[in-house]
Amino acid sequence: MTQNDNRGGGRVLAPWTVYVPQEDTLLLAQALDREHLPAGATLLDVGTGSGALALAAARRGARVTAVDTTYRAVLTARLNARLARLPLEVLHGDLFAPVTGRRFDLIVSNPPYVPTHRAAPPRHSAAVAWDAGADGRLLLNRICRSAHMQLRPGGVLLMVHSALCGIPSTLAALERSGLRAGVTDRRHIPFGPVLRSRLAWLRHRGLIEAGDEKEELVIIRAERTR
C-alpha cells in the first residue's frame, strides 16, 4: 500500500494496482484550484483511481461523484474518503455510464492515455490505469464525444493527457461536440518507467524523436457555452 500526498487532495492510500497520484494528477489539481467552485457545486471525477482529485474538490465544499471501471479503485477511493472524513459518492462503471441522465457543473478526468502495442492491458494489471491503445486515445475519444451531455450549460471539463496522444485531435473532437476548448497548462516532465520501457516502440511509431527525454503534459479546458 502506497501513501502519497498529491498537494491538492491531501494524503491518500493506494495499492500497487491503483494509480498513485503523480505529476499529471498535480497538474490537474492545480487547474481545478483555479476554477470557481462554490459550496454545493456538483463535480464528477471520471477515472478517479485513488480518489485524490475527488477529495480535493470535496474539501472545497463541492458535492462530488467519482467513477472508476475497476472495483479496486472504487474501494480505494471509498477508503480514502472515509479516512479523510469527507462525503464522496463513488460508483463502479464505464466512464459516464453510472451517471447517465445527470448533469454536473464540473468534470475532471485523468484517463489512461499512454500509447501501447497491446490491444488491451491485462485485466488485473496496474496498466489499466495508463495503457490506452495504439494512439493513446482509446478513452480520450469517448470522453470527448460524451462529456457535453453530462455538463450543465456553463459547465466545464478539465482533462489531462500527454501530447503523445495528439492535442489537436482532442480540441477538434471537443469542438465538434459543441464545447469551447483550449489548452490552459503545459508541463514537460522526464519520461517515467512506463514510457522508458517502450521507447523503441514509440520511436518506431514516430511518436517521439531520438534524443527526446521529456514528455509534455497538457490540461485541456472545455466549456459548454449553452
VOGUVO-300153 format. One record per residue (C-alpha): y, z, x; residue in one letter. Coordinates in steps of 0.5 Angstrom, whole numbers, padded with zeros to 4 digits, always signed. Example, Ala and Ser with C-alpha at 12.3 -4.5 7.8 and 13.67 -1.06 7.14 Angstrom:
% VOGUVO-300153
-0009+0016+0025A;-0002+0014+0027S;
END
This chain:
% VOGUVO-300153
+0000+0000+0000M;+0007-0002+0003T;+0013+0001+0002Q;+0020-0003+0002N;+0027-0002+0001D;+0030-0008-0002N;+0037-0005-0001R;+0038-0007-0008G;+0033-0004-0013G;+0031+0002-0008G;+0024+0003-0005R;+0018+0000-0008V;+0011+0000-0007L;+0007-0006-0007A;-0001-0007-0005P;-0002-0013+0000W;-0004-0017-0006T;+0003-0017-0009V;+0009-0020-0006Y;+0013-0015-0002V;+0021-0016-0002P;+0023-0020+0003Q;+0030-0024+0005E;+0029-0028-0001D;+0029-0022-0005T;+0035-0019-0002L;+0039-0026-0002L;+0037-0026-0010L;+0039-0018-0011A;+0046-0020-0007Q;+0047-0025-0012A;+0045-0021-0018L;+0050-0016-0016D;+0056-0021-0017R;+0054-0022-0024E;+0058-0019-0029H;+0052-0015-0033L;+0055-0010-0038P;+0051-0004-0040A;+0046-0007-0045G;+0046-0014-0043A;+0039-0017-0043T;+0035-0019-0037L;+0029-0023-0036L;+0025-0023-0029D;+0020-0028-0028V;+0015-0027-0023G;+0017-0020-0022T;+0012-0018-0017G;+0013-0011-0015S;+0019-0011-0020G;+0024-0010-0015A;+0030-0014-0018L;+0028-0012-0025A;+0029-0005-0022L;+0036-0007-0019A;+0038-0009-0026A;+0035-0003-0030A;+0039+0001-0025R;+0046-0002-0027R;+0044-0001-0035G;+0041-0008-0037A;+0035-0008-0042R;+0030-0011-0037V;+0024-0015-0039T;+0019-0017-0033A;+0014-0022-0033V;+0008-0024-0028D;+0002-0028-0028T;-0002-0023-0024T;-0005-0016-0027Y;-0004-0013-0020R;+0003-0015-0020A;+0004-0012-0027V;+0001-0006-0026L;+0005-0005-0019T;+0012-0006-0023A;+0010-0001-0028R;+0008+0004-0023L;+0015+0003-0019N;+0019+0003-0026A;+0015+0010-0027R;+0017+0013-0020L;+0024+0010-0021A;+0024+0013-0028R;+0027+0007-0031L;+0026+0003-0037P;+0022-0003-0036L;+0018-0008-0040E;+0013-0011-0036V;+0009-0017-0039L;+0003-0021-0037H;+0003-0028-0038G;+0005-0035-0035D;+0013-0036-0034L;+0016-0036-0040F;+0010-0035-0045A;+0010-0028-0046P;+0018-0028-0049V;+0017-0035-0053T;+0023-0034-0058G;+0027-0029-0054R;+0034-0030-0051R;+0037-0027-0045F;+0044-0026-0042D;+0041-0027-0035L;+0035-0030-0032I;+0033-0028-0025V;+0027-0031-0021S;+0024-0031-0014N;+0018-0036-0016P;+0013-0039-0011P;+0016-0045-0007Y;+0012-0046-0001V;+0009-0053+0000P;+0002-0052+0002T;-0004-0057+0003H;-0008-0053-0002R;-0008-0055-0010A;-0008-0048-0012A;-0009-0041-0008P;-0015-0037-0008P;-0014-0033-0015R;-0015-0026-0012H;-0011-0028-0006S;-0004-0026-0004A;-0002-0033-0003A;-0001-0034-0011V;+0006-0031-0009A;+0008-0036-0005W;+0004-0043-0005D;+0007-0048-0010A;+0003-0055-0009G;+0005-0060-0004A;+0012-0061-0005D;+0013-0053-0007G;+0016-0055-0014R;+0009-0053-0018L;+0013-0048-0022L;+0020-0049-0020L;+0020-0056-0024N;+0017-0052-0030R;+0023-0046-0030I;+0028-0052-0029C;+0025-0055-0036R;+0025-0049-0040S;+0030-0044-0037A;+0035-0046-0042H;+0031-0045-0048M;+0031-0037-0046Q;+0038-0037-0045L;+0044-0035-0050R;+0050-0039-0050P;+0054-0037-0043G;+0047-0034-0040G;+0046-0035-0033V;+0040-0037-0029L;+0039-0034-0022L;+0034-0037-0018M;+0032-0037-0010V;+0028-0042-0006H;+0027-0046+0000S;+0031-0052+0002A;+0024-0055+0004L;+0023-0056-0004C;+0029-0060-0005G;+0035-0057-0007I;+0038-0064-0011P;+0031-0064-0015S;+0033-0057-0017T;+0040-0058-0019L;+0038-0065-0022A;+0033-0062-0027A;+0037-0056-0029L;+0043-0061-0031E;+0038-0065-0035R;+0036-0059-0039S;+0044-0058-0041G;+0045-0053-0035L;+0051-0053-0031R;+0048-0052-0024A;+0050-0051-0017G;+0049-0047-0010V;+0052-0041-0009T;+0049-0038-0003D;+0045-0041+0003R;+0042-0037+0009R;+0038-0039+0015H;+0032-0034+0017I;+0027-0035+0022P;+0020-0038+0020F;+0016-0033+0017G;+0008-0032+0018P;+0006-0037+0013V;+0011-0043+0015L;+0009-0042+0022R;+0001-0042+0020S;+0003-0049+0017R;+0008-0052+0022L;+0004-0058+0024A;+0002-0060+0017W;+0010-0059+0015L;+0012-0064+0021R;+0007-0069+0019H;+0010-0069+0012R;+0017-0070+0014G;+0019-0063+0011L;+0021-0060+0018I;+0023-0063+0025E;+0020-0062+0031A;+0024-0056+0034G;+0026-0053+0028D;+0026-0045+0028E;+0029-0043+0022K;+0028-0044+0014E;+0034-0045+0009E;+0034-0041+0003L;+0039-0042-0003V;+0041-0039-0009I;+0042-0043-0015I;+0046-0041-0021R;+0046-0045-0027A;+0050-0043-0033E;+0048-0045-0041R;+0055-0047-0043T;+0054-0048-0050R;
END
